[in-house]
């Protein structure tokens, strides 16, 4: 007799609206205190990658909050789960970044209409850290899509790829942070 055993881990893609965007907010929520510490110790442009990441999170928050969380009539499980993450971002951003003493960068209010494409103290073009994470075309045009194809064959969800990229960025920023702490 066949038995249907459910996996104890939930599928993020099935229980959330726009899961890739929400994963970015969720990563921020889990690391807000670390990001705060890093921003307090950042000198000049060393924190541009982190600031860009936070600005991207603000952009995701604004879009998701206005589209899914500002309406009172949305009661689906996906909507509730998604809005929980959006509200957590609001709480952690306000507590650890916006209202934190010691962070010299003036981050925007979540409810403001401040443009998010220009970050004070950061160049418009890529910073030196961003070049570590860009996917540069290597080899022939055929090899460009190999990692995507392999990821699809293996069954890696897109949000895991995003998590990997954000974690690599986080590690590189943290290494720079440690270098400044040693000096």
Secondary structure, DSSP 8 states (H G I E B T S, - for coil): -------SS--TTTSSSSHHHHHHHHHHHHHHHHHHHHHHT--GGGGHHHHHHHHHHHHHHHHHIIIIIS-SS---HHHHHHHHHHHHHHHHHIIIIIT-TT--S----TTS---SS--TTS-SS--TTHHHHS----SSHHHHTHHHHHHHHHT--HHHHHHHHHHHHHHHHHHHHHHHHH-
